Amino acid sequence: MLVVSTREFRQNQKSYLDQIDNGIDLLLQRGHNKYKILPITDDDAVIGKEYILMPDEDLARAITMSELLAGVKEDLRAIFKKEGK
């Protein structure tokens, strides 16, 4: 495992990222704190693949902002109509 300062990492970032890509474990040290740097995988994505639109097929199913607002307005009217009974 390689331990480097944040300053050293900034100065040689490409070299260290290349080493990480080749399987080297890297710890950044800032004062007494250490941080592990790892490449992310598809499983680590913040947004799941099921929520990412595919340009052709999913975009065709998308609605416009006008359609969204029209639906919201209808929903609000229905809610207030029920409350006004």
N, C-alpha and C positions, 0 to 999 in steps of 0.2 A: 504494500500500500504506500502510495506516494503522498507526502504531506508538504504543502507549499503555502506560503503567505498569500494573502489576497493581492498584494502589490506584485509579487512574482507572477501570479496567475494572470493579472491584467497585462503585464509586459510580454508574456509568452502564451497568450490565450490559445492561439491556433495550435501550437505544439501540444499543449496539455489536452485540448479537446480531441486532437488526433489520437493521443495515447488512450484517452477514455474510450474512444470508438474502437480501439484495438484491445479492450478488455482490462486495462490498468485501472485499479481503484484509486481515486484521488480524493484527498481531504484538503479543504481550504481551511487555513487557520487564521483567525482574526482575534488577536488577544488570546484569551483563554478558551474561546469558543471555536469549535470545529464544525465544518459543514461538508457533507458528502455530495459529490457531484456524480450523477449517473445519467446515461442516456435514457430517454423515455421510450416506451413501446406503445403500440396501439392500445394496449390495455390500460395505459396510464393517462389517456387523453381526458381532458376536462369535460368534453362533450362526447357522449357516446355516438358511435357510428350511426345508430338508428335515427339520430336527430340531425345528421348532416344531409342536406339536400343534394341529390345527384342532379347535375345541371339539366338533363333532358326530361327524365321521367317525373321526378319530384317537383320540378319547377312548373311543369304543366298542371299539377294538382294544386299549386299555391293560389291563394286568393289575393286580391288587391286590397289596399288600405280602405278604399271606398266600400268594398264588399264587407270588410271586417267591421267598419263603423256602422253600416246599415244593420248588420246582425246584432251589434251591441245595442243600438237604438231600439230595435224590436224587443230585445230581451228586457231592457229597462222599462219600456212601455208596459210589457206584460207584468212585470214585478209591481209597478205602481198601480196598475189596473186591479190586481188582486188585493193590494193593501187598501184601495179605496172602496171596497165592497161594503 
